[in-house]
Amino acid sequence: MITLNVNGSDHPIDADPNTPLLYVLRNDLELNGAKFGCGLGQCGACTVNVDGKAIFSCLTPISLLEGRKIVTIEGLGTAERPSPLQQAFIDEQAAQCGYCIAGMVMRAHAILQATPDITRERLELAMRPNLCRCGTHTRILKAVLRAASGNRSASAAGDAAPEKEASR
Amino acid sequence: MRGFRIALYIVVAVVIVIAGAGAWATRFPAIAPVTKHPVFDAATIARGAQLAALGYCSSCHTAEGGTPYAGGRPVPTPFGIVYATNITPDRDTGIGKWSEAAFRRAMRDGIDRRGQHLYPAFPYNHFTKATDGDIEALYAYLMSLHPVSNPHHANRLPFPISWRPVVAGWNLFFLDRGAYMPDPGKSAEWNRGAYLAEGLGHCGACHTPKNFLGAEDHGKRFAGAKAEGWYAPPLNGASPSPVRWTADTIATYLRHGFESDHGKALGPMQEVTGNLARLPQADIDALATYIASFEPAADKSKSEAAVAAADKAAYGPVHLASTLPDNGGNSAGAKIFAAACATCHHAGGGLPDMRPVRLGLSTPVWMNQPTNLIQIILHGISPPVESPGVSMPPFADVLTDKQVADLVTYIRGHFSDRPAWSDLAESVRQVRSDGPHGAGEGEQMASQGQNQ
């Protein structure tokens, strides 16, 4: 029995330690956001976060994950209350078929956690591991940059507020 | 003996500083800026493009994600970071004001247009061997590029190395100036290969060990050395590969970046072979002839035995990790391999056309240093930006240092007959902090949630 911490709660998992995290998320925990694409770490559809880093859940066995913090797309927000990053994907209509999107969002989430105001150039390099067969990469990049600029204006507003106070 | 060596180092260091002071006193003159460049014909420019590919120029002179040749890439040296310069013909931040004479002086003597010493991270100790015609073609090509404004980053070097005149002292000892002299005892093809490899190709800059002042130790030519976070394997006949290299297999490797009995060109060598693809086949064959001349004759029966052993060690049908026998120290690594690696690395695994090399023949598994195998596991394999190619996912964010060490121990034990590497935990920690390019960006990139 292995205990996995997923989206903030501990789950006892009765599965072979060899089992890829993706199968446990989908079959045991019924968290179906992460997708099976290639099973070989080539496409990124299965991307989730472990300790804040984007990883391929299709080739990460659960035996390596005891005591680590796993976050899936279900941990970011809901259809009713999407996270700012998810809202940016909606606003930019970044999905076509949508199969890659959960992975894209989770890769972008890890990137923005580390670098909230990332540039387009750095973002293109950082998003390289995730593929979209429909070719909506430009909208996906726009969505992530929209979320990043939201971060920027949020922090700018935070900085500017005391000045406004003072000038009054 | 040790006291003698230390005394020698001190004497050499003092001489270098004195020579540096001398050089400071007798500075090289600036070469007048030019406002126009000669018009070169298309054939010369095209030849220059090939020579720039051979010289690996764009690999150092391009920042990650930056415009080719516009500089800005941090080049790690044992003394600190040297930032590659902008060699597009931009007048203010590039080499737009350089005459061909100024360019030739930089290539031959390591002196820039203004008369300042360049650091030998720029391998002018090799480029000095190029012919005037080749230097002209290279100049013609660089001047044909679109000028890009990109100011130089300040180098991160400690004093006294930050004082450029000390390079004059270095040159006194280590710059063997002058064009390549053919060896009349060797074939024309060998000499062509030697000219390419020792001159613009500067193979020794990575594959030859360096002395305490960062100069190549010619007594150990091609004996293998650390390079940009990786280990450039020996080319002097001490190759650890179980199958001997031949001129044919070296040519295949240089041309395609892959050779089925040795593996894929990775790390800095991936860019080298990518560049060499632009050279005419005759030059690739000449390079291969020259490099193969350092290898002992291939022993066919030994090579066949090595292939048979690799086939035997090949990972068969994927096992459930829980069903693996507990064979002591290897068991933790074997379980990680079964669960995380075997999907692709079992016999017949992977995607069509992306089948990994048989690990039993893969050079990094057989090397004396674990560096390259750890690099591959931590940082994966990805083709150059905007190029097709094989991709292996990075495991830096999945595996702890201990798990990587266990995995490496298992791979070494199962797929080679070489003794286990010692002190793996420290090696993994080192490679992780060096990062995929050896510039110490490992930590920085890890903190940005990316490692490709």
Interface residues (C-beta under 8 A of the other chain):
Chain A: D16 P17 N18 P20 C38 G39 L40 G41 Q42 V50 D51 G52 K53 A54 I55 F56 L59 T60 P61 S63 L64 A110 I111 Q113 A114 T115 I118 E121 R122 E124 L125 A126 R128 P129
Chain B: E64 G65 L320 A321 S322 K335 I336 A338 A339 A340 T343 C344 G350 L351 M354 S382 V385 S391 M392 P393 D397 V398 L399 Q403 A446 S447 Q448 G449 Q450 Q452
